[in-house]
């Protein structure tokens, strides 16, 4: 994500980039093939998506985000699921 953020910031267009590190909310002790990993990750995606949506709404309400139609959410794997949750809140 750092590489992607750096690429955006090198553009000649004024840009803000927000990275969300949600790794501390996901239990690292679960094995990748654990049946519990999917449901736990889904719950985290909903929680994190609501928090990110709240941040976007805060920025809009305080005049810090002039054009909400120019917000782009980029996520990979579970990050894409989180981006989807943000769009519905």
CORKAWO-V211200 format. One line per field, one symbol per residue. burial: + if it has 9 or more other C-alpha atoms within 8 Angstrom, else -. Layout:
burial: ???
This chain:
burial: ----+--++----------------+----------+--++--+++-+++-++-----++--------------+--+++++++++---
